[in-house]
Amino acid sequence: MKSSITFSFLLVLTVIITGCSSGKSKGDYSLVDGIYFWGQDISVFQPCHTHQIYWLNGEKKHTEKLKKASQHK
């Protein structure tokens, strides 16, 4: 349990440190820079420079793409 909490904390810290940079628009959608948090029971997104938090609920194939993208930043 303790190692799970430590891992989660380090993951969140890493995402926070690397999460905010400038966004770009591509065609019919816009890229929004922010911080993506995920874990066993949580999947949320907070855009940079806001206090809004969006709970994410989607198909596993889409949420897996978010997880992979956030790890490569």
N, CA, C, O and CB atoms as a CASP TS submission, in Angstrom:
PFRMAT TS
TARGET T0000
AUTHOR 0000-0000-0000
METHOD Language model
MODEL 1
PARENT N/A
ATOM      1  N   MET     1       0.831  -1.194   0.000  1.00  0.00           N
ATOM      2  CA  MET     1       0.000   0.000   0.000  1.00  0.00           C
ATOM      3  C   MET     1       0.871   1.253   0.000  1.00  0.00           C
ATOM      4  O   MET     1       0.614   2.191  -0.754  1.00  0.00           O
ATOM      5  CB  MET     1      -0.943   0.001   1.212  1.00  0.00           C
ATOM      6  N   LYS     2       1.912   1.266   0.855  1.00  0.00           N
ATOM      7  CA  LYS     2       2.769   2.435   0.952  1.00  0.00           C
ATOM      8  C   LYS     2       3.502   2.688  -0.365  1.00  0.00           C
ATOM      9  O   LYS     2       3.641   3.836  -0.787  1.00  0.00           O
ATOM     10  CB  LYS     2       3.771   2.264   2.093  1.00  0.00           C
ATOM     11  N   SER     3       3.975   1.616  -1.017  1.00  0.00           N
ATOM     12  CA  SER     3       4.680   1.792  -2.286  1.00  0.00           C
ATOM     13  C   SER     3       3.731   2.304  -3.371  1.00  0.00           C
ATOM     14  O   SER     3       4.148   3.050  -4.257  1.00  0.00           O
ATOM     15  CB  SER     3       5.326   0.468  -2.727  1.00  0.00           C
ATOM     16  N   SER     4       2.466   1.908  -3.306  1.00  0.00           N
ATOM     17  CA  SER     4       1.472   2.388  -4.268  1.00  0.00           C
ATOM     18  C   SER     4       1.239   3.887  -4.095  1.00  0.00           C
ATOM     19  O   SER     4       1.128   4.616  -5.080  1.00  0.00           O
ATOM     20  CB  SER     4       0.145   1.619  -4.106  1.00  0.00           C
ATOM     21  N   ILE     5       1.166   4.341  -2.868  1.00  0.00           N
ATOM     22  CA  ILE     5       0.976   5.767  -2.586  1.00  0.00           C
ATOM     23  C   ILE     5       2.204   6.551  -3.024  1.00  0.00           C
ATOM     24  O   ILE     5       2.078   7.627  -3.608  1.00  0.00           O
ATOM     25  CB  ILE     5       0.696   6.001  -1.082  1.00  0.00           C
ATOM     26  N   THR     6       3.388   6.021  -2.746  1.00  0.00           N
ATOM     27  CA  THR     6       4.625   6.683  -3.143  1.00  0.00           C
ATOM     28  C   THR     6       4.703   6.792  -4.659  1.00  0.00           C
ATOM     29  O   THR     6       5.045   7.848  -5.191  1.00  0.00           O
ATOM     30  CB  THR     6       5.844   5.925  -2.598  1.00  0.00           C
ATOM     31  N   PHE     7       4.387   5.705  -5.354  1.00  0.00           N
ATOM     32  CA  PHE     7       4.403   5.719  -6.815  1.00  0.00           C
ATOM     33  C   PHE     7       3.413   6.740  -7.351  1.00  0.00           C
ATOM     34  O   PHE     7       3.737   7.497  -8.266  1.00  0.00           O
ATOM     35  CB  PHE     7       4.083   4.328  -7.373  1.00  0.00           C
ATOM     36  N   SER     8       2.217   6.770  -6.795  1.00  0.00           N
ATOM     37  CA  SER     8       1.193   7.721  -7.237  1.00  0.00           C
ATOM     38  C   SER     8       1.656   9.156  -7.028  1.00  0.00           C
ATOM     39  O   SER     8       1.463  10.006  -7.897  1.00  0.00           O
ATOM     40  CB  SER     8      -0.124   7.479  -6.489  1.00  0.00           C
ATOM     41  N   PHE     9       2.261   9.424  -5.889  1.00  0.00           N
ATOM     42  CA  PHE     9       2.761  10.767  -5.595  1.00  0.00           C
ATOM     43  C   PHE     9       3.838  11.174  -6.593  1.00  0.00           C
ATOM     44  O   PHE     9       3.810  12.287  -7.117  1.00  0.00           O
ATOM     45  CB  PHE     9       3.313  10.835  -4.163  1.00  0.00           C
ATOM     46  N   LEU    10       4.787  10.280  -6.859  1.00  0.00           N
ATOM     47  CA  LEU    10       5.858  10.592  -7.803  1.00  0.00           C
ATOM     48  C   LEU    10       5.318  10.799  -9.214  1.00  0.00           C
ATOM     49  O   LEU    10       5.794  11.665  -9.947  1.00  0.00           O
ATOM     50  CB  LEU    10       6.902   9.480  -7.805  1.00  0.00           C
ATOM     51  N   LEU    11       4.339  10.012  -9.582  1.00  0.00           N
ATOM     52  CA  LEU    11       3.724  10.155 -10.896  1.00  0.00           C
ATOM     53  C   LEU    11       3.027  11.505 -11.028  1.00  0.00           C
ATOM     54  O   LEU    11       3.194  12.197 -12.032  1.00  0.00           O
ATOM     55  CB  LEU    11       2.728   9.020 -11.146  1.00  0.00           C
ATOM     56  N   VAL    12       2.261  11.873 -10.033  1.00  0.00           N
ATOM     57  CA  VAL    12       1.562  13.163 -10.053  1.00  0.00           C
ATOM     58  C   VAL    12       2.566  14.307 -10.087  1.00  0.00           C
ATOM     59  O   VAL    12       2.380  15.268 -10.834  1.00  0.00           O
ATOM     60  CB  VAL    12       0.635  13.303  -8.825  1.00  0.00           C
ATOM     61  N   LEU    13       3.616  14.219  -9.300  1.00  0.00           N
ATOM     62  CA  LEU    13       4.641  15.258  -9.269  1.00  0.00           C
ATOM     63  C   LEU    13       5.297  15.405 -10.636  1.00  0.00           C
ATOM     64  O   LEU    13       5.515  16.524 -11.101  1.00  0.00           O
ATOM     65  CB  LEU    13       5.698  14.940  -8.203  1.00  0.00           C
ATOM     66  N   THR    14       5.611  14.299 -11.278  1.00  0.00           N
ATOM     67  CA  THR    14       6.217  14.335 -12.608  1.00  0.00           C
ATOM     68  C   THR    14       5.290  14.988 -13.618  1.00  0.00           C
ATOM     69  O   THR    14       5.726  15.804 -14.431  1.00  0.00           O
ATOM     70  CB  THR    14       6.579  12.927 -13.067  1.00  0.00           C
ATOM     71  N   VAL    15       4.029  14.636 -13.572  1.00  0.00           N
ATOM     72  CA  VAL    15       3.060  15.212 -14.505  1.00  0.00           C
ATOM     73  C   VAL    15       2.905  16.703 -14.260  1.00  0.00           C
ATOM     74  O   VAL    15       2.805  17.474 -15.214  1.00  0.00           O
ATOM     75  CB  VAL    15       1.700  14.509 -14.378  1.00  0.00           C
ATOM     76  N   ILE    16       2.882  17.122 -13.016  1.00  0.00           N
ATOM     77  CA  ILE    16       2.751  18.547 -12.691  1.00  0.00           C
ATOM     78  C   ILE    16       3.950  19.321 -13.216  1.00  0.00           C
ATOM     79  O   ILE    16       3.790  20.399 -13.789  1.00  0.00           O
ATOM     80  CB  ILE    16       2.612  18.751 -11.167  1.00  0.00           C
ATOM     81  N   ILE    17       5.131  18.790 -13.029  1.00  0.00           N
ATOM     82  CA  ILE    17       6.346  19.488 -13.441  1.00  0.00           C
ATOM     83  C   ILE    17       6.393  19.661 -14.955  1.00  0.00           C
ATOM     84  O   ILE    17       6.820  20.707 -15.443  1.00  0.00           O
ATOM     85  CB  ILE    17       7.584  18.730 -12.961  1.00  0.00           C
ATOM     86  N   THR    18       5.959  18.650 -15.701  1.00  0.00           N
ATOM     87  CA  THR    18       6.070  18.695 -17.159  1.00  0.00           C
ATOM     88  C   THR    18       4.764  19.026 -17.854  1.00  0.00           C
ATOM     89  O   THR    18       4.730  19.070 -19.084  1.00  0.00           O
ATOM     90  CB  THR    18       6.575  17.388 -17.667  1.00  0.00           C
ATOM     91  N   GLY    19       3.695  19.260 -17.121  1.00  0.00           N
ATOM     92  CA  GLY    19       2.367  19.341 -17.717  1.00  0.00           C
ATOM     93  C   GLY    19       2.009  20.598 -18.468  1.00  0.00           C
ATOM     94  O   GLY    19       1.250  20.504 -19.432  1.00  0.00           O
ATOM     95  N   CYS    20       2.491  21.762 -18.105  1.00  0.00           N
ATOM     96  CA  CYS    20       1.993  22.999 -18.693  1.00  0.00           C
ATOM     97  C   CYS    20       2.974  23.582 -19.703  1.00  0.00           C
ATOM     98  O   CYS    20       4.104  23.931 -19.362  1.00  0.00           O
ATOM     99  CB  CYS    20       1.707  24.015 -17.605  1.00  0.00           C
ATOM    100  N   SER    21       2.527  23.681 -20.940  1.00  0.00           N
ATOM    101  CA  SER    21       3.257  24.372 -21.992  1.00  0.00           C
ATOM    102  C   SER    21       2.223  24.921 -22.961  1.00  0.00           C
ATOM    103  O   SER    21       1.025  24.721 -22.759  1.00  0.00           O
ATOM    104  CB  SER    21       4.285  23.421 -22.716  1.00  0.00           C
ATOM    105  N   SER    22       2.660  25.605 -24.002  1.00  0.00           N
ATOM    106  CA  SER    22       1.689  26.258 -24.882  1.00  0.00           C
ATOM    107  C   SER    22       0.913  25.260 -25.727  1.00  0.00           C
ATOM    108  O   SER    22       1.450  24.236 -26.150  1.00  0.00           O
ATOM    109  CB  SER    22       2.391  27.249 -25.784  1.00  0.00           C
ATOM    110  N   GLY    23      -0.370  25.575 -25.972  1.00  0.00           N
ATOM    111  CA  GLY    23      -1.233  24.705 -26.762  1.00  0.00           C
ATOM    112  C   GLY    23      -1.198  25.073 -28.235  1.00  0.00           C
ATOM    113  O   GLY    23      -0.826  26.191 -28.592  1.00  0.00           O
ATOM    114  N   LYS    24      -1.584  24.133 -29.092  1.00  0.00           N
ATOM    115  CA  LYS    24      -1.613  24.343 -30.534  1.00  0.00           C
ATOM    116  C   LYS    24      -2.956  23.875 -31.066  1.00  0.00           C
ATOM    117  O   LYS    24      -3.567  22.956 -30.522  1.00  0.00           O
ATOM    118  CB  LYS    24      -0.445  23.597 -31.237  1.00  0.00           C
ATOM    119  N   SER    25      -3.405  24.514 -32.131  1.00  0.00           N
ATOM    120  CA  SER    25      -4.657  24.117 -32.763  1.00  0.00           C
ATOM    121  C   SER    25      -4.353  23.258 -33.982  1.00  0.00           C
ATOM    122  O   SER    25      -3.470  23.586 -34.775  1.00  0.00           O
ATOM    123  CB  SER    25      -5.498  25.359 -33.160  1.00  0.00           C
ATOM    124  N   LYS    26      -5.087  22.156 -34.130  1.00  0.00           N
ATOM    125  CA  LYS    26      -4.904  21.260 -35.274  1.00  0.00           C
ATOM    126  C   LYS    26      -6.264  20.937 -35.870  1.00  0.00           C
ATOM    127  O   LYS    26      -7.010  20.121 -35.328  1.00  0.00           O
ATOM    128  CB  LYS    26      -4.160  19.955 -34.856  1.00  0.00           C
ATOM    129  N   GLY    27      -6.582  21.575 -36.981  1.00  0.00           N
ATOM    130  CA  GLY    27      -7.818  21.253 -37.684  1.00  0.00           C
ATOM    131  C   GLY    27      -9.069  21.534 -36.876  1.00  0.00           C
ATOM    132  O   GLY    27      -9.290  22.657 -36.425  1.00  0.00           O
ATOM    133  N   ASP    28      -9.889  20.501 -36.696  1.00  0.00           N
ATOM    134  CA  ASP    28     -11.179  20.641 -36.031  1.00  0.00           C
ATOM    135  C   ASP    28     -11.108  20.556 -34.514  1.00  0.00           C
ATOM    136  O   ASP    28     -12.144  20.610 -33.851  1.00  0.00           O
ATOM    137  CB  ASP    28     -12.107  19.597 -36.532  1.00  0.00           C
ATOM    138  N   TYR    29      -9.937  20.428 -33.959  1.00  0.00           N
ATOM    139  CA  TYR    29      -9.819  20.335 -32.509  1.00  0.00           C
ATOM    140  C   TYR    29      -8.639  21.168 -32.034  1.00  0.00           C
ATOM    141  O   TYR    29      -7.772  21.537 -32.825  1.00  0.00           O
ATOM    142  CB  TYR    29      -9.661  18.869 -32.064  1.00  0.00           C
ATOM    143  N   SER    30      -8.611  21.455 -30.770  1.00  0.00           N
ATOM    144  CA  SER    30      -7.521  22.216 -30.171  1.00  0.00           C
ATOM    145  C   SER    30      -6.816  21.360 -29.146  1.00  0.00           C
ATOM    146  O   SER    30      -7.448  20.594 -28.418  1.00  0.00           O
ATOM    147  CB  SER    30      -8.037  23.517 -29.528  1.00  0.00           C
ATOM    148  N   LEU    31      -5.518  21.490 -29.093  1.00  0.00           N
ATOM    149  CA  LEU    31      -4.757  20.840 -28.038  1.00  0.00           C
ATOM    150  C   LEU    31      -4.820  21.731 -26.810  1.00  0.00           C
ATOM    151  O   LEU    31      -4.602  22.939 -26.898  1.00  0.00           O
ATOM    152  CB  LEU    31      -3.277  20.573 -28.474  1.00  0.00           C
ATOM    153  N   VAL    32      -5.114  21.142 -25.684  1.00  0.00           N
ATOM    154  CA  VAL    32      -5.214  21.888 -24.436  1.00  0.00           C
ATOM    155  C   VAL    32      -4.136  21.376 -23.504  1.00  0.00           C
ATOM    156  O   VAL    32      -4.111  20.196 -23.156  1.00  0.00           O
ATOM    157  CB  VAL    32      -6.632  21.749 -23.792  1.00  0.00           C
ATOM    158  N   ASP    33      -3.247  22.266 -23.101  1.00  0.00           N
ATOM    159  CA  ASP    33      -2.192  21.880 -22.174  1.00  0.00           C
ATOM    160  C   ASP    33      -2.740  21.844 -20.764  1.00  0.00           C
ATOM    161  O   ASP    33      -3.544  22.687 -20.366  1.00  0.00           O
ATOM    162  CB  ASP    33      -1.000  22.843 -22.265  1.00  0.00           C
ATOM    163  N   GLY    34      -2.297  20.870 -20.031  1.00  0.00           N
ATOM    164  CA  GLY    34      -2.748  20.742 -18.666  1.00  0.00           C
ATOM    165  C   GLY    34      -2.145  19.534 -17.997  1.00  0.00           C
ATOM    166  O   GLY    34      -1.139  18.985 -18.447  1.00  0.00           O
ATOM    167  N   ILE    35      -2.762  19.139 -16.940  1.00  0.00           N
ATOM    168  CA  ILE    35      -2.264  18.029 -16.132  1.00  0.00           C
ATOM    169  C   ILE    35      -3.300  16.920 -16.142  1.00  0.00           C
ATOM    170  O   ILE    35      -4.473  17.142 -15.840  1.00  0.00           O
ATOM    171  CB  ILE    35      -1.951  18.484 -14.675  1.00  0.00           C
ATOM    172  N   TYR    36      -2.853  15.723 -16.494  1.00  0.00           N
ATOM    173  CA  TYR    36      -3.724  14.551 -16.534  1.00  0.00           C
ATOM    174  C   TYR    36      -3.348  13.645 -15.377  1.00  0.00           C
ATOM    175  O   TYR    36      -2.207  13.193 -15.282  1.00  0.00           O
ATOM    176  CB  TYR    36      -3.610  13.796 -17.899  1.00  0.00           C
ATOM    177  N   PHE    37      -4.301  13.379 -14.501  1.00  0.00           N
ATOM    178  CA  PHE    37      -4.098  12.490 -13.359  1.00  0.00           C
ATOM    179  C   PHE    37      -4.861  11.201 -13.610  1.00  0.00           C
ATOM    180  O   PHE    37      -6.002  11.231 -14.070  1.00  0.00           O
ATOM    181  CB  PHE    37      -4.560  13.160 -12.027  1.00  0.00           C
ATOM    182  N   TRP    38      -4.242  10.082 -13.313  1.00  0.00           N
ATOM    183  CA  TRP    38      -4.967   8.826 -13.405  1.00  0.00           C
ATOM    184  C   TRP    38      -4.440   7.862 -12.364  1.00  0.00           C
ATOM    185  O   TRP    38      -3.313   7.979 -11.880  1.00  0.00           O
ATOM    186  CB  TRP    38      -4.848   8.221 -14.814  1.00  0.00           C
ATOM    187  N   GLY    39      -5.267   6.935 -12.045  1.00  0.00           N
ATOM    188  CA  GLY    39      -4.919   5.906 -11.080  1.00  0.00           C
ATOM    189  C   GLY    39      -5.974   4.824 -11.117  1.00  0.00           C
ATOM    190  O   GLY    39      -6.743   4.722 -12.073  1.00  0.00           O
ATOM    191  N   GLN    40      -6.005   4.028 -10.088  1.00  0.00           N
ATOM    192  CA  GLN    40      -6.939   2.912 -10.043  1.00  0.00           C
ATOM    193  C   GLN    40      -8.391   3.387 -10.099  1.00  0.00           C
ATOM    194  O   GLN    40      -9.213   2.779 -10.786  1.00  0.00           O
ATOM    195  CB  GLN    40      -6.709   2.090  -8.784  1.00  0.00           C
ATOM    196  N   ASP    41      -8.710   4.453  -9.394  1.00  0.00           N
ATOM    197  CA  ASP    41     -10.100   4.923  -9.309  1.00  0.00           C
ATOM    198  C   ASP    41     -10.293   6.343  -9.808  1.00  0.00           C
ATOM    199  O   ASP    41     -11.337   6.940  -9.548  1.00  0.00           O
ATOM    200  CB  ASP    41     -10.578   4.835  -7.893  1.00  0.00           C
ATOM    201  N   ILE    42      -9.313   6.909 -10.521  1.00  0.00           N
ATOM    202  CA  ILE    42      -9.418   8.315 -10.907  1.00  0.00           C
ATOM    203  C   ILE    42      -8.857   8.526 -12.309  1.00  0.00           C
ATOM    204  O   ILE    42      -7.874   7.900 -12.704  1.00  0.00           O
ATOM    205  CB  ILE    42      -8.680   9.211  -9.896  1.00  0.00           C
ATOM    206  N   SER    43      -9.498   9.415 -13.042  1.00  0.00           N
ATOM    207  CA  SER    43      -9.019   9.859 -14.342  1.00  0.00           C
ATOM    208  C   SER    43      -9.563  11.267 -14.538  1.00  0.00           C
ATOM    209  O   SER    43     -10.737  11.445 -14.863  1.00  0.00           O
ATOM    210  CB  SER    43      -9.468   8.883 -15.508  1.00  0.00           C
ATOM    211  N   VAL    44      -8.709  12.267 -14.339  1.00  0.00           N
ATOM    212  CA  VAL    44      -9.143  13.660 -14.416  1.00  0.00           C
ATOM    213  C   VAL    44      -8.137  14.489 -15.209  1.00  0.00           C
ATOM    214  O   VAL    44      -6.973  14.114 -15.355  1.00  0.00           O
ATOM    215  CB  VAL    44      -9.329  14.248 -13.005  1.00  0.00           C
ATOM    216  N   PHE    45      -8.612  15.623 -15.715  1.00  0.00           N
ATOM    217  CA  PHE    45      -7.767  16.548 -16.460  1.00  0.00           C
ATOM    218  C   PHE    45      -7.997  17.953 -15.934  1.00  0.00           C
ATOM    219  O   PHE    45      -9.136  18.376 -15.739  1.00  0.00           O
ATOM    220  CB  PHE    45      -8.057  16.474 -17.984  1.00  0.00           C
ATOM    221  N   GLN    46      -6.897  18.680 -15.704  1.00  0.00           N
ATOM    222  CA  GLN    46      -6.984  20.075 -15.284  1.00  0.00           C
ATOM    223  C   GLN    46      -6.178  20.916 -16.267  1.00  0.00           C
ATOM    224  O   GLN    46      -4.955  20.792 -16.328  1.00  0.00           O
ATOM    225  CB  GLN    46      -6.463  20.265 -13.816  1.00  0.00           C
ATOM    226  N   PRO    47      -6.863  21.786 -17.053  1.00  0.00           N
ATOM    227  CA  PRO    47      -6.140  22.660 -17.972  1.00  0.00           C
ATOM    228  C   PRO    47      -5.212  23.602 -17.206  1.00  0.00           C
ATOM    229  O   PRO    47      -5.490  23.976 -16.066  1.00  0.00           O
ATOM    230  CB  PRO    47      -7.126  23.468 -18.833  1.00  0.00           C
ATOM    231  N   CYS    48      -4.113  23.977 -17.846  1.00  0.00           N
ATOM    232  CA  CYS    48      -3.173  24.910 -17.222  1.00  0.00           C
ATOM    233  C   CYS    48      -3.853  26.240 -16.920  1.00  0.00           C
ATOM    234  O   CYS    48      -4.743  26.682 -17.647  1.00  0.00           O
ATOM    235  CB  CYS    48      -1.953  25.132 -18.130  1.00  0.00           C
ATOM    236  N   HIS    49      -3.422  26.856 -15.854  1.00  0.00           N
ATOM    237  CA  HIS    49      -3.853  28.200 -15.461  1.00  0.00           C
ATOM    238  C   HIS    49      -5.346  28.295 -15.157  1.00  0.00           C
ATOM    239  O   HIS    49      -5.937  29.366 -15.293  1.00  0.00           O
ATOM    240  CB  HIS    49      -3.506  29.180 -16.548  1.00  0.00           C
ATOM    241  N   THR    50      -5.963  27.182 -14.747  1.00  0.00           N
ATOM    242  CA  THR    50      -7.366  27.208 -14.328  1.00  0.00           C
ATOM    243  C   THR    50      -7.508  26.392 -13.049  1.00  0.00           C
ATOM    244  O   THR    50      -6.604  25.656 -12.655  1.00  0.00           O
ATOM    245  CB  THR    50      -8.305  26.652 -15.450  1.00  0.00           C
ATOM    246  N   HIS    51      -8.646  26.541 -12.424  1.00  0.00           N
ATOM    247  CA  HIS    51      -8.965  25.717 -11.259  1.00  0.00           C
ATOM    248  C   HIS    51     -10.023  24.681 -11.610  1.00  0.00           C
ATOM    249  O   HIS    51     -10.488  23.947 -10.738  1.00  0.00           O
ATOM    250  CB  HIS    51      -9.446  26.591 -10.092  1.00  0.00           C
ATOM    251  N   GLN    52     -10.406  24.615 -12.884  1.00  0.00           N
ATOM    252  CA  GLN    52     -11.411  23.645 -13.317  1.00  0.00           C
ATOM    253  C   GLN    52     -10.781  22.265 -13.435  1.00  0.00           C
ATOM    254  O   GLN    52      -9.637  22.121 -13.867  1.00  0.00           O
ATOM    255  CB  GLN    52     -12.042  24.068 -14.664  1.00  0.00           C
ATOM    256  N   ILE    53     -11.541  21.265 -13.046  1.00  0.00           N
ATOM    257  CA  ILE    53     -11.097  19.879 -13.165  1.00  0.00           C
ATOM    258  C   ILE    53     -12.199  19.103 -13.864  1.00  0.00           C
ATOM    259  O   ILE    53     -13.373  19.218 -13.511  1.00  0.00           O
ATOM    260  CB  ILE    53     -10.760  19.254 -11.764  1.00  0.00           C
ATOM    261  N   TYR    54     -11.818  18.319 -14.849  1.00  0.00           N
ATOM    262  CA  TYR    54     -12.769  17.529 -15.621  1.00  0.00           C
ATOM    263  C   TYR    54     -12.550  16.050 -15.340  1.00  0.00           C
ATOM    264  O   TYR    54     -11.449  15.530 -15.523  1.00  0.00           O
ATOM    265  CB  TYR    54     -12.634  17.823 -17.133  1.00  0.00           C
ATOM    266  N   TRP    55     -13.599  15.382 -14.897  1.00  0.00           N
ATOM    267  CA  TRP    55     -13.547  13.933 -14.694  1.00  0.00           C
ATOM    268  C   TRP    55     -13.671  13.273 -16.052  1.00  0.00           C
ATOM    269  O   TRP    55     -14.560  13.617 -16.832  1.00  0.00           O
ATOM    270  CB  TRP    55     -14.675  13.440 -13.719  1.00  0.00           C
ATOM    271  N   LEU    56     -12.803  12.339 -16.341  1.00  0.00           N
ATOM    272  CA  LEU    56     -12.821  11.661 -17.632  1.00  0.00           C
ATOM    273  C   LEU    56     -13.383  10.260 -17.475  1.00  0.00           C
ATOM    274  O   LEU    56     -13.032   9.526 -16.551  1.00  0.00           O
ATOM    275  CB  LEU    56     -11.411  11.609 -18.244  1.00  0.00           C
ATOM    276  N   ASN    57     -14.254   9.915 -18.390  1.00  0.00           N
ATOM    277  CA  ASN    57     -14.854   8.589 -18.393  1.00  0.00           C
ATOM    278  C   ASN    57     -14.977   8.175 -19.850  1.00  0.00           C
ATOM    279  O   ASN    57     -15.740   8.777 -20.605  1.00  0.00           O
ATOM    280  CB  ASN    57     -16.254   8.570 -17.656  1.00  0.00           C
ATOM    281  N   GLY    58     -14.241   7.164 -20.245  1.00  0.00           N
ATOM    282  CA  GLY    58     -14.274   6.767 -21.646  1.00  0.00           C
ATOM    283  C   GLY    58     -13.849   5.329 -21.832  1.00  0.00           C
ATOM    284  O   GLY    58     -13.539   4.612 -20.881  1.00  0.00           O
ATOM    285  N   GLU    59     -13.846   4.936 -23.088  1.00  0.00           N
ATOM    286  CA  GLU    59     -13.429   3.584 -23.412  1.00  0.00           C
ATOM    287  C   GLU    59     -11.943   3.413 -23.107  1.00  0.00           C
ATOM    288  O   GLU    59     -11.154   4.348 -23.244  1.00  0.00           O
ATOM    289  CB  GLU    59     -13.724   3.262 -24.889  1.00  0.00           C
ATOM    290  N   LYS    60     -11.586   2.219 -22.698  1.00  0.00           N
ATOM    291  CA  LYS    60     -10.214   1.943 -22.285  1.00  0.00           C
ATOM    292  C   LYS    60      -9.209   2.265 -23.389  1.00  0.00           C
ATOM    293  O   LYS    60      -8.118   2.755 -23.100  1.00  0.00           O
ATOM    294  CB  LYS    60     -10.079   0.487 -21.872  1.00  0.00           C
ATOM    295  N   LYS    61      -9.563   1.996 -24.662  1.00  0.00           N
ATOM    296  CA  LYS    61      -8.623   2.255 -25.753  1.00  0.00           C
ATOM    297  C   LYS    61      -8.290   3.745 -25.861  1.00  0.00           C
ATOM    298  O   LYS    61      -7.186   4.099 -26.273  1.00  0.00           O
ATOM    299  CB  LYS    61      -9.201   1.748 -27.080  1.00  0.00           C
ATOM    300  N   HIS    62      -9.226   4.619 -25.497  1.00  0.00           N
ATOM    301  CA  HIS    62      -8.973   6.055 -25.543  1.00  0.00           C
ATOM    302  C   HIS    62      -8.208   6.528 -24.308  1.00  0.00           C
ATOM    303  O   HIS    62      -7.296   7.347 -24.423  1.00  0.00           O
ATOM    304  CB  HIS    62     -10.288   6.819 -25.667  1.00  0.00           C
ATOM    305  N   THR    63      -8.564   6.030 -23.151  1.00  0.00           N
ATOM    306  CA  THR    63      -7.860   6.456 -21.939  1.00  0.00           C
ATOM    307  C   THR    63      -6.426   5.937 -21.924  1.00  0.00           C
ATOM    308  O   THR    63      -5.546   6.588 -21.362  1.00  0.00           O
ATOM    309  CB  THR    63      -8.606   5.970 -20.689  1.00  0.00           C
ATOM    310  N   GLU    64      -6.177   4.790 -22.526  1.00  0.00           N
ATOM    311  CA  GLU    64      -4.806   4.277 -22.621  1.00  0.00           C
ATOM    312  C   GLU    64      -3.946   5.209 -23.467  1.00  0.00           C
ATOM    313  O   GLU    64      -2.767   5.398 -23.171  1.00  0.00           O
ATOM    314  CB  GLU    64      -4.796   2.854 -23.218  1.00  0.00           C
ATOM    315  N   LYS    65      -4.525   5.796 -24.520  1.00  0.00           N
ATOM    316  CA  LYS    65      -3.787   6.754 -25.343  1.00  0.00           C
ATOM    317  C   LYS    65      -3.398   7.977 -24.520  1.00  0.00           C
ATOM    318  O   LYS    65      -2.289   8.493 -24.659  1.00  0.00           O
ATOM    319  CB  LYS    65      -4.626   7.179 -26.565  1.00  0.00           C
ATOM    320  N   LEU    66      -4.306   8.444 -23.662  1.00  0.00           N
ATOM    321  CA  LEU    66      -3.999   9.582 -22.791  1.00  0.00           C
ATOM    322  C   LEU    66      -2.858   9.257 -21.841  1.00  0.00           C
ATOM    323  O   LEU    66      -1.949  10.065 -21.652  1.00  0.00           O
ATOM    324  CB  LEU    66      -5.236   9.995 -21.996  1.00  0.00           C
ATOM    325  N   LYS    67      -2.908   8.075 -21.247  1.00  0.00           N
ATOM    326  CA  LYS    67      -1.854   7.666 -20.318  1.00  0.00           C
ATOM    327  C   LYS    67      -0.501   7.627 -21.015  1.00  0.00           C
ATOM    328  O   LYS    67       0.485   8.146 -20.493  1.00  0.00           O
ATOM    329  CB  LYS    67      -2.175   6.296 -19.711  1.00  0.00           C
ATOM    330  N   LYS    68      -0.454   7.012 -22.192  1.00  0.00           N
ATOM    331  CA  LYS    68       0.807   6.910 -22.930  1.00  0.00           C
ATOM    332  C   LYS    68       1.322   8.284 -23.335  1.00  0.00           C
ATOM    333  O   LYS    68       2.517   8.557 -23.219  1.00  0.00           O
ATOM    334  CB  LYS    68       0.630   6.033 -24.170  1.00  0.00           C
ATOM    335  N   ALA    69       0.431   9.149 -23.809  1.00  0.00           N
ATOM    336  CA  ALA    69       0.839  10.491 -24.222  1.00  0.00           C
ATOM    337  C   ALA    69       1.385  11.290 -23.046  1.00  0.00           C
ATOM    338  O   ALA    69       2.351  12.036 -23.205  1.00  0.00           O
ATOM    339  CB  ALA    69      -0.335  11.232 -24.855  1.00  0.00           C
ATOM    340  N   SER    70       0.787  11.146 -21.877  1.00  0.00           N
ATOM    341  CA  SER    70       1.254  11.907 -20.714  1.00  0.00           C
ATOM    342  C   SER    70       2.596  11.398 -20.212  1.00  0.00           C
ATOM    343  O   SER    70       3.342  12.153 -19.589  1.00  0.00           O
ATOM    344  CB  SER    70       0.225  11.841 -19.590  1.00  0.00           C
ATOM    345  N   GLN    71       2.918  10.153 -20.464  1.00  0.00           N
ATOM    346  CA  GLN    71       4.194   9.593 -20.031  1.00  0.00           C
ATOM    347  C   GLN    71       5.335   9.998 -20.951  1.00  0.00           C
ATOM    348  O   GLN    71       6.491   9.997 -20.529  1.00  0.00           O
ATOM    349  CB  GLN    71       4.105   8.083 -19.962  1.00  0.00           C
ATOM    350  N   HIS    72       5.037  10.345 -22.194  1.00  0.00           N
ATOM    351  CA  HIS    72       6.080  10.681 -23.161  1.00  0.00           C
ATOM    352  C   HIS    72       6.413  12.156 -23.187  1.00  0.00           C
ATOM    353  O   HIS    72       7.314  12.560 -23.922  1.00  0.00           O
ATOM    354  CB  HIS    72       5.666  10.246 -24.528  1.00  0.00           C
ATOM    355  N   LYS    73       5.738  12.959 -22.430  1.00  0.00           N
ATOM    356  CA  LYS    73       5.972  14.405 -22.441  1.00  0.00           C
ATOM    357  C   LYS    73       7.216  14.742 -21.676  1.00  0.00           C
ATOM    358  O   LYS    73       7.579  15.914 -21.572  1.00  0.00           O
ATOM    359  CB  LYS    73       4.785  15.157 -21.859  1.00  0.00           C
TER
END
